[in-house]
Amino acid sequence: MRVTNAQNYHELRDTIAQDWPKYINYLFPEANYFFIPNIGEDAVNYCKKNNINLLILSGGDDIGLFKKRDNTELALLEFMISNKLPVIGICRGMQLIHHYFGGDIMKGNDSFVKEHRATKHKIRIKNKIITVNSYHNLKIDELTLNVDLSILARNISDDSIESFIGSKILGLMWHPERDAHFSIYTKKLIIKFLEGYE
C-alpha cells in the first residue's frame, strides 16, 4: 500500500485507493482478500497465516521513496516466487518486479512523460491494439529486462514496454482499477494468466 501522511499532524499511514476493493470484487467476486500493511519481512508471516495464493503489487509512488514499503513488497515477492505462487504487478508493482530481477528503471524524457503521465494511449498486445490509461514518468530499461520475463505489450508511439509475463508473473503498466468502466479485455487477460496456476 502507499505510505501517506495524516492531514493535520505527522503520522505515516498505509493507504489504498478506494478503486481497489471495487476492482478486486469485479475480478474475483467470490474471493477473500486483504490489504497488506508495510511491516517489512513480517508481512510474509502475515500472508502465511492467511494462506495467500495471489499477490497484487499496486501502483503509486516510485521505488526508493519509502524503504519500508520497498522492503515489504520485495519480501513478499521473494516469498511468492519461492513458493511458485502468482504475482500481478500494476505500474510501480511491475517496476518493482523488474527491479527484483536486476533490471533498471529510467526517467522518461519530456516526450515520454507527455505520452505517459495522466493520459490514455494505445498499446499493441498480442497483435491487438487497445487503449489504456497511463500514470507514470518512469520506464523499464529494456536492455536490462531479465531473460525470464517476456514482453507482452508495447506502447505504439514510443515502443516502450507496457506489459511483461514470466513464470507466474504478470506486469501491467496501466491501472485497470482506475478506469471508469472496467476493461473486459484486461479482466480476461488476468483470468487467463491465472488459469494456468490454479
C-alpha positions as CSV (number, residue, x, y, z in Angstrom):
1,M,0.0,0.0,0.0
2,R,1.0,3.6,-0.4
3,V,2.6,5.4,2.6
4,T,0.7,8.7,3.2
5,N,0.7,11.3,6.0
6,A,-2.2,12.2,8.2
7,Q,-3.7,15.6,7.1
8,N,-3.3,17.7,10.3
9,Y,-0.4,16.0,12.1
10,H,2.6,13.8,11.4
11,E,1.5,10.2,11.3
12,L,2.5,7.9,8.5
13,R,-0.2,5.6,7.3
14,D,-0.6,2.7,4.9
15,T,-3.4,3.5,2.4
16,I,-5.1,2.1,-0.7
17,A,-7.3,3.9,-3.2
18,Q,-11.0,3.1,-2.9
19,D,-10.9,1.9,-6.5
20,W,-9.1,-1.3,-5.5
21,P,-11.9,-3.0,-3.5
22,K,-14.3,-2.3,-6.4
23,Y,-11.8,-3.7,-8.9
24,I,-11.0,-6.8,-6.9
25,N,-14.7,-7.5,-6.4
26,Y,-15.1,-7.1,-10.2
27,L,-12.2,-9.5,-10.9
28,F,-12.9,-12.1,-8.2
29,P,-16.4,-11.7,-6.8
30,E,-16.0,-14.9,-4.6
31,A,-12.5,-14.2,-3.3
32,N,-11.4,-13.4,0.2
33,Y,-8.8,-10.6,0.1
34,F,-6.9,-8.3,2.4
35,F,-4.6,-5.4,2.1
36,I,-1.1,-5.9,3.4
37,P,0.5,-3.3,5.7
38,N,4.0,-2.1,5.2
39,I,5.6,-4.1,8.0
40,G,8.7,-5.3,6.3
41,E,9.6,-9.0,6.4
42,D,6.9,-9.7,9.0
43,A,4.4,-9.4,6.1
44,V,5.5,-12.8,4.9
45,N,4.2,-14.4,8.2
46,Y,1.1,-12.4,7.9
47,C,0.4,-13.9,4.5
48,K,1.4,-17.4,5.5
49,K,-1.2,-17.3,8.3
50,N,-3.9,-16.2,5.8
51,N,-2.9,-18.7,3.1
52,I,-2.3,-16.1,0.4
53,N,-2.5,-17.6,-3.1
54,L,-2.2,-14.4,-5.2
55,L,-0.2,-11.2,-4.6
56,I,-1.1,-7.9,-6.4
57,L,1.5,-5.2,-6.1
58,S,-0.3,-2.0,-6.6
59,G,0.9,1.3,-8.0
60,G,1.7,4.7,-6.6
61,D,5.0,6.3,-5.6
62,D,8.4,5.5,-7.0
63,I,10.6,2.8,-5.7
64,G,13.0,4.2,-3.2
65,L,10.7,6.8,-1.7
66,F,9.6,4.6,1.3
67,K,12.1,2.0,2.4
68,K,9.5,0.1,4.5
69,R,7.2,-0.3,1.5
70,D,10.0,-1.4,-0.7
71,N,11.2,-3.9,1.9
72,T,7.7,-5.3,2.5
73,E,7.0,-5.8,-1.2
74,L,10.4,-7.3,-2.0
75,A,10.0,-9.7,0.9
76,L,6.5,-10.7,-0.3
77,L,7.7,-11.0,-3.9
78,E,10.5,-13.3,-2.8
79,F,8.1,-15.4,-0.8
80,M,5.7,-15.7,-3.8
81,I,8.4,-16.6,-6.3
82,S,10.0,-19.1,-3.9
83,N,6.6,-20.8,-3.4
84,K,5.6,-20.7,-7.1
85,L,2.6,-18.5,-6.4
86,P,1.3,-15.9,-8.9
87,V,2.1,-12.2,-8.7
88,I,0.5,-9.3,-10.7
89,G,2.3,-6.0,-10.7
90,I,0.5,-2.8,-11.6
91,C,2.6,0.2,-12.7
92,R,5.0,0.6,-9.7
93,G,4.4,-3.1,-9.0
94,M,5.6,-4.0,-12.5
95,Q,8.6,-1.8,-12.0
96,L,9.3,-3.5,-8.6
97,I,9.3,-6.9,-10.3
98,H,11.7,-5.7,-12.9
99,H,13.9,-4.2,-10.2
100,Y,13.8,-7.5,-8.2
101,F,15.1,-9.3,-11.3
102,G,18.0,-6.9,-11.6
103,G,16.5,-4.5,-14.1
104,D,17.0,-0.8,-14.3
105,I,14.2,1.8,-14.3
106,M,14.8,5.1,-16.1
107,K,13.2,8.5,-16.0
108,G,11.5,9.2,-19.3
109,N,12.3,12.3,-21.4
110,D,9.7,15.1,-22.0
111,S,8.0,13.4,-24.9
112,F,7.8,10.1,-22.9
113,V,6.2,12.0,-19.9
114,K,3.8,13.7,-22.2
115,E,2.7,10.3,-23.6
116,H,2.5,8.5,-20.3
117,R,1.7,10.9,-17.4
118,A,-2.1,11.1,-16.7
119,T,-3.1,10.2,-20.3
120,K,-4.6,7.5,-22.3
121,H,-2.7,5.9,-25.2
122,K,-2.7,2.9,-27.4
123,I,-0.7,-0.3,-26.9
124,R,-0.2,-3.4,-29.0
125,I,-0.8,-6.6,-27.1
126,K,-0.9,-10.0,-28.8
127,N,-1.4,-8.4,-32.2
128,K,-4.4,-6.4,-30.9
129,I,-4.4,-2.6,-30.3
130,I,-6.2,-1.4,-27.2
131,T,-6.4,1.9,-25.3
132,V,-5.1,2.1,-21.7
133,N,-4.6,4.7,-19.1
134,S,-1.2,5.8,-18.0
135,Y,0.2,7.5,-14.9
136,H,3.9,7.1,-14.9
137,N,7.1,9.1,-15.6
138,L,9.5,6.2,-15.3
139,K,10.1,3.4,-17.8
140,I,11.7,0.0,-17.8
141,D,15.1,-0.2,-19.4
142,E,14.6,-2.9,-21.9
143,L,18.3,-3.7,-22.2
144,T,18.2,-4.8,-18.6
145,L,15.0,-6.9,-18.8
146,N,15.6,-10.3,-17.3
147,V,15.5,-13.2,-19.7
148,D,12.8,-14.9,-17.6
149,L,10.4,-12.0,-18.4
150,S,8.9,-11.8,-21.9
151,I,7.5,-8.6,-23.4
152,L,3.7,-8.9,-23.8
153,A,2.7,-5.3,-24.8
154,R,4.3,-2.1,-26.1
155,N,3.2,1.5,-26.5
156,I,2.6,2.0,-30.2
157,S,4.0,5.5,-30.2
158,D,7.4,5.0,-28.5
159,D,7.7,1.2,-28.3
160,S,8.2,1.3,-24.5
161,I,7.3,-1.8,-22.5
162,E,3.7,-1.8,-21.3
163,S,3.4,-5.4,-20.1
164,F,5.5,-8.4,-19.5
165,I,4.9,-12.0,-18.4
166,G,7.0,-14.7,-16.8
167,S,6.5,-17.9,-14.8
168,K,3.6,-16.9,-12.5
169,I,4.3,-13.2,-13.1
170,L,2.2,-10.6,-15.0
171,G,3.2,-7.0,-15.1
172,L,0.9,-4.2,-16.4
173,M,2.0,-0.6,-16.6
174,W,-1.6,0.7,-16.8
175,H,-4.1,0.9,-13.9
176,P,-7.1,-1.2,-14.6
177,E,-8.6,-0.3,-11.3
178,R,-8.8,3.4,-12.3
179,D,-11.0,3.0,-15.3
180,A,-14.5,4.4,-15.0
181,H,-15.7,1.3,-16.9
182,F,-13.5,-1.7,-16.1
183,S,-11.9,-3.2,-19.2
184,I,-13.3,-6.6,-20.1
185,Y,-10.1,-7.2,-22.1
186,T,-7.8,-6.7,-19.1
187,K,-10.0,-8.9,-16.9
188,K,-9.8,-11.7,-19.5
189,L,-6.0,-11.2,-19.7
190,I,-5.7,-11.5,-15.9
191,I,-8.0,-14.5,-15.6
192,K,-6.3,-16.3,-18.5
193,F,-2.9,-15.7,-16.8
194,L,-4.2,-17.2,-13.5
195,E,-5.9,-20.2,-15.1
196,G,-2.6,-21.9,-15.6
197,Y,-1.8,-21.7,-11.9
198,E,-4.9,-23.0,-10.1
